[in-house]
């Protein structure tokens, strides 16, 4: 197991600990999935792989005009 795996594991454990008691497995999985998506988005942003607000608006405008 490398350092990145440990960091992800620690993030998941901390997220689960922060959740209220009495929740189900689905809630836990939803929280971990959310963290995964946020981490992926931040990595894409670091690489410059994202769209500006203007680019998103232009794409939506084109899509709605079809």
C-alpha positions as CSV (number, residue, x, y, z in Angstrom):
1,X,0.0,0.0,0.0
2,X,1.5,3.4,-1.0
3,X,1.2,6.8,0.7
4,X,-1.7,7.8,-1.5
5,X,-3.8,4.8,-0.5
6,X,-3.2,5.6,3.2
7,X,-4.3,9.2,2.6
8,X,-7.5,8.1,0.9
9,X,-8.2,5.6,3.6
10,X,-7.7,8.2,6.3
11,X,-10.0,10.6,4.4
12,X,-12.7,7.9,4.2
13,X,-12.4,7.1,7.9
14,X,-12.6,10.7,8.9
15,X,-15.6,11.2,6.7
16,X,-17.4,8.2,8.2
17,X,-16.6,9.4,11.8
18,X,-18.1,12.9,11.0
19,X,-21.4,11.3,9.9
20,X,-24.2,11.1,12.5
21,X,-25.0,7.8,14.2
22,X,-27.9,5.8,12.9
23,X,-27.1,6.2,9.2
24,X,-27.1,3.3,6.7
25,X,-24.5,1.8,4.4
26,X,-26.0,3.8,1.5
27,X,-25.3,7.1,3.3
28,X,-21.8,6.1,3.9
29,X,-21.2,5.0,0.3
30,X,-22.7,8.3,-0.9
31,X,-20.4,10.3,1.3
32,X,-17.3,8.4,0.1
33,X,-18.4,8.7,-3.6
34,X,-18.8,12.4,-3.1
35,X,-15.3,12.7,-1.7
36,X,-14.0,10.7,-4.6
37,X,-15.6,12.9,-7.1
38,X,-14.4,16.1,-5.4
39,X,-10.8,14.7,-5.3
40,X,-11.0,13.8,-9.0
41,X,-12.3,17.3,-9.9
42,X,-9.5,18.9,-7.9
43,X,-6.9,16.8,-9.7
44,X,-8.4,17.8,-13.1
45,X,-8.3,21.4,-12.1
46,X,-4.6,21.1,-11.1
47,X,-3.9,19.8,-14.5
48,X,-5.8,22.6,-16.2
49,X,-8.5,20.1,-17.4
50,X,-11.6,22.2,-16.7
51,X,-13.9,24.6,-18.4
52,X,-14.4,28.3,-17.5
53,X,-17.8,29.6,-16.5
54,X,-18.0,31.3,-20.0
55,X,-17.2,28.0,-21.8
56,X,-19.9,26.1,-19.8
57,X,-22.4,28.8,-20.5
58,X,-21.6,28.7,-24.2
59,X,-21.9,24.9,-24.4
60,X,-25.3,25.0,-22.6
61,X,-26.5,27.8,-24.9
62,X,-25.5,25.8,-28.0
63,X,-27.1,22.6,-26.6
64,X,-30.4,24.4,-25.8
65,X,-30.5,25.9,-29.3
66,X,-30.5,22.5,-30.9
